[in-house]
Each structure stands twice: as structure tokens, then as C-alpha cells.
Amino acid sequence: MSASALAPRLAAYFRLIRFQHTLFALPFAYVGALLAAEGWPGWATLAWVTLALVGARTTAMALNRVIDARLDALNPRTAAREIPAGVIAPNAALVLALAGFVAFVVAGSALNALTLALLPVATAFLVLYPYTKRFTWGCHAFLGITIGAAAAGGWIAFRGTFDPAAWWLWLAVAAWIAGFDVIYALLDERFDREHGVHSVPARFGATRARQLAALAHAVAWIAFAVAAWVTGQGPIGWAGLGLVGALFGYQHALVARRGAAEALRAFDANLWVGALVLLSVALDLAWRVGSVGG
């Protein structure tokens, strides 16, 4: 295949798995590793964490697209996705999922005994998520738990133990993901009802869905705060959490003003959350190490 033909093909695969949305989870995997190390965890640890996270997410997204291909074809909002549109064949997506899974297993095996032992559990969550929307409106929470494991995984990758801070980080990211996934589901409220897809908006309506999303984000912020307290973060870390709280408020204000019309913008605002937390934690740790050294 020529270079001119390869580039569009690769771009299609990146669109298939929404590679840019790796920014939802990857910064928190780094946050977990940084906090566990109380500083720099080392290039090797971060490299394996990156490979594990990218592999896991590639597996999950490729499988999700294959499993949801029929529903995506029926939904006007998603009918142009790569599999329904015929750009990528389901079998090709499954090969991509397998490649991601191999990367995930290799990285998990290379880190420590606990990450290796947890691989079957993590794999079960990755595979089961696409099916949850077939039978429960709690699918948003299941997604949050699945992606939130990245934060705990970063901690475990360095320490090899499941400490309280890892649990709080997991809860924080899980509640945050669940909250904005409920907001995103506002776009498909009518479609989900008509086609038997379970979601919070389809079950409870848009108003109650917005309220539950706000509650989830309140839980997320509190859990982030507890994790910050448990790990002894200083003023820079807390300032970062203040900005995260402002971002939460911003997206809920958008949706409260114009409903589902602003759901996509609110969803995209969440791409900044992980970056803000990672930057504030890294700067705070550097400041604390510098203060001790001085």
C-alpha cells in the first residue's frame, strides 16, 4: 500500500477508536503513578503504563464499534461511523482489538504481580461494557468503573499494592466519566427509547439525567479532594482541583441553558480535566520536592 493510500487508512482507524479520547484516562494513569511514587516513577513504568492504557482502550473501543455496528447504522448521528459506512470491515476492527489486547497483556505482565493478577478482571470489564446498555441504565456507571480503573492502575503499576489513595482516585474518575457519559447520552435520548437502548436520559428524562450527572460530578470532586488530602497535596494541587470544579460547573451550565444542543460541547470540555489534574499534581510534587530539598 502506498504512503498516499496508507495515511487515510490509518486516519480511519484512529477515528474508529477515537484515539484523542485517550486523554480522558491516560493522564489519570500518570497521576496515579506520580502520586504512588511521590515524585518521578521512572520512564520504564510510564512507558508500560502508556502501552497498557492505549492497548486496553483500543481493545474496548474496537469491540464496542463492532458490537454496536447495527445500532450505529440505525442512528442518524452515528450512521457515518467507519463500520456502518463500510470504511472499515468488522473483521479488521476485531484484528485491531486483538492487537490492542496483546499490547495490554504484555504491558500488564511486565509491571508487577498484582497488575498481572488483575488482567482477567480488567479484560472482563473491557469486553462487557458494550453489552450493558442492552439491559441497564447503569451502563454509564459501568463505563466509569472501567475507565476509572486507569487511575488505580497507575498507582498499582508503581507500588504493586491497592492502597486507599488508589480507591479514591478510582472512584473520582469513575464518577466523573459516568457523569459526562450521561450528558453525552442526552444526544440519543429519543433514539434510545425507540430502539430499547438503556440509558439514564431514556429512563428518567433529560431533566433528571442532568441532575444525576451533576450529582455524579459532585461525588467525583469530593473523591478527588479526599485523594488529594490522603496523598498530602499542597496548594498547587488544590488550585488544580478548583479549576476542575469550575469546568464541571461550566459544562452543567451549558447543558442547563440549551439542553442536548450543548451536550457535545460539554462532553468535549472534559478533555481538559485530566490535563489539569495531571499538570497540577506534577507541579505540586515538584514544588514539594523542591521545598524539602531547599
N, C-alpha and C positions, 0 to 999 in steps of 0.2 A: 504493500500500500504506500502510495507516495505521501510526502510530507504535507502536500496541499490537501489531500483527502483525509489524512490522519488527524489533523487539527480539529476539524468539525466533528469527527467521530469521538475524539476524546472529550470535546466540549459537551457532547450529548450525554456521555456517561457521567460527567461532573454534574450536569443538570439533573440527571436521573436521581442521583443520591443527594442532591442539594448540598454539595460539598461545603459551601460557605456557611451552612448552618452548623458545621462542626464547631464554630465559635460559641455555640450555646454551651457545650460540655467541656471542650478541651481546656479553656482557661481554668475551670474549676478542678480539673485533674492536676494541673500545675499548682494551683492554690493548695490543694491537699498535700502535695509533695513538699512544697516550700514550708508550710506550717509544720509538717511532721519533722522536717529536718531542722526547723528553727533557723533557716538560712538556705544556703545553696545545696540542693540534694545531689548534685553531680550530673554531668552530661549524660552518662550511661543510663541513669534512672529516668531522666526526662525523655531520652530517645525511646526507651522501651515503653514508657507511658504513652508517648505520642503514637507509636505504632499500634499499641493495644487499642487506644481510643479510636483512631482512624479505622482500624480493621473492624472493630465492633460496630461502629456506626455505618460503615459501608455495608456490612452484612445485613444489619437491621433495615436500612433504607432500601436496599436492593430487593430483599424479601418482601418488604412492605409494598413496594411498587408492583411486584408480581402478584401477590395475594390480592391486592386491591384493584387490579387491572380492569376487572369487569365493572366495578363501581365507578372507577375513574372515567371509563368510557361513557357512562350514563350521565355523569355530572358535567354540565356545560363549563364549569370553572376548571375542571381537571382533564377534560377530553383531549386537550392538546399535549398532555404529558407523553413522554417518549414511547412507552409501551402501547397505550391505546392508539397513538398516532402512527404506530408502525415504524418508528425511527430505530427502536431497539427491540429485538426479539426477547420474549420471556426467558428462553434458554440462555441467551447471552447475559441477561441480568442475573440469572442463577449462577453462572460461572463467576461473575463479579462478586456475588455474595460469598461464594466458596473461597475465592481469593482473599476477601476480607476476613473470613473466619480463620483461615490458615495464619494470616498475619496476627490476628488476635490471640490465637493459641500459642504461637511461637513467643510473642511478647509476654503473655501471662506466665508461661513456663519459665522464662528467663529471669523473672523478677525475684520471686521467693516462694516458699512452700505454701503460704496462705493464698497468694494470687492464683497459684496452680490449683489448689483445692477448690477455689471459688469459681473456676471456669465453667463447670457444668451448670451452676446456678445462674450465672450471668448469661450463658447461652440460652437457657430456658426462657428468660425474660425477653431476650432479643427476638426469639422466634415467636413467642406467644402474643406479643403486643398487637400485631395487626389483626388478630382474631378477637380481641376483647371488645372492639366496637360492634361486633355481631351480637353480643349478649349483655353488655352492661354499660351504663353511662359513666361508670367509674373508670373507663378506659383512659381518661386524662390523668388520673392518679397513677395508673399502671405505667403510663408513659413517663411520668415524672419520676417514679421509683426507678425505672430502667435507666434513664439518662442521669439521674442524680447519683447513681452508683459510681459515676466517674470521679466525683469529689472524694468519696470514701476510698475509691481505688487508688487515687494519687497518694493518699495518706498510707494505705496499706503497702503500696509499692515501695515506700522508703522504710517504714518501720516493721512491716511484717506482722502487725498486730491491729486489732479492731478496737481502737480506743474511743472514749466518749466524744472527743472532738470530731472524729470521723462520722459518728452517728448524727451529730448536729449538722455537719456540713451536708450530709446526705439528705436529711430532712429539709434543709433550707433549699437546696437545688431542686429536690423533688416537688416541693410546694410551689416554687417559682415556675417550673416547667408546666405543672398541672394548671396553674392559674392562667398563663398566657395561651396554653392549648385550648382552654375553654373559650377565651376571647377569639381565637382563630376559628373555632368551630361555629361562631356566630355566622360566618360566611355561608355555611351549609345547613343552617337550621331547617329550612323548608325541605331541601333535598333529603336530609337525613330522616325527617318524619315520613316523607313519601316512600322511601325505599327501605325503611326498617333498620336504619343505621342508628346505633345508640350513641347519644352524646348528652351533655348537660343542657345545652340550649334546646335540643329536640325534646328532652324530657320535661324541663321546667320552664322553658320560655326564655326570651332574651334578658328580661329584667332580672329574674332570679339568677340567671347564668352570670351576669355581670357582678351581682352581689357575691356569689360564690367564688368568682375569680378574685375579687378584691379581698375576700377572707383568706383565700389561699396565699395571696401575696403578703398579707399581714402576718400570717404564720411563717412565711419564708423569711421576712425581715427579722422577726423575733428570733428565729433559729440562727440566722446569720449573726445576730447580735450575741446570742449565747456562745456560738462558736468563737467569736472574737474575744469574748470575755474568758472563755476556757483556755484559749491559746495566748492570752496576755497581749493582745494587740494594743498599740498605742494610738496617739491622736490621728496619725495619717490613715490607719486602718479604719478608725471610726468615721473620719471625714468621708472616706470612700463609701461607707455604708449609708451615710447621709445622702450622698448623690444617688445611690441605688434606690433609696426610698423616694427621692424626687422623681426618678424615672418611673417607678411604679405608679406614683400619683399622676404623672403626665399621661401614661397610656390609658389609665382609667378615666381621666378627664376627656381624652379624645373620644373614647367609646361612649361615655355618658352623653356627650354632646351630639354625636351623629350616629350612634349605634354601629351596626355592622359595616357601614360605609367607611369607618375608620379602623376596622379590625385589623386590616393588613398593615397599616402604618403602626398601630400599637404593637403588633407582632414583631415587626422589624426593629422597633425601639429596643427590644430585648437583646439584640445583638451587642449592645453596649454594656449590658450588665456584667457579663463575665470579664470583659476587658477592664472595666472599672474596678471590680473586686481584685483581679489579679494585679493590676498596677498598684493599687493602694496597699495590698498585702506585701508586695515585693518592696515598695518604698518604705513601708513601716518596718519591715525586718531589717532592711539596710540601715535605717536610722537607728534602730535599737542596737544592732551590732556595732555601728559606729560610736554610739554613746558609751557602750561598755568598753570598747577599745580605747576611747579617749580618756 
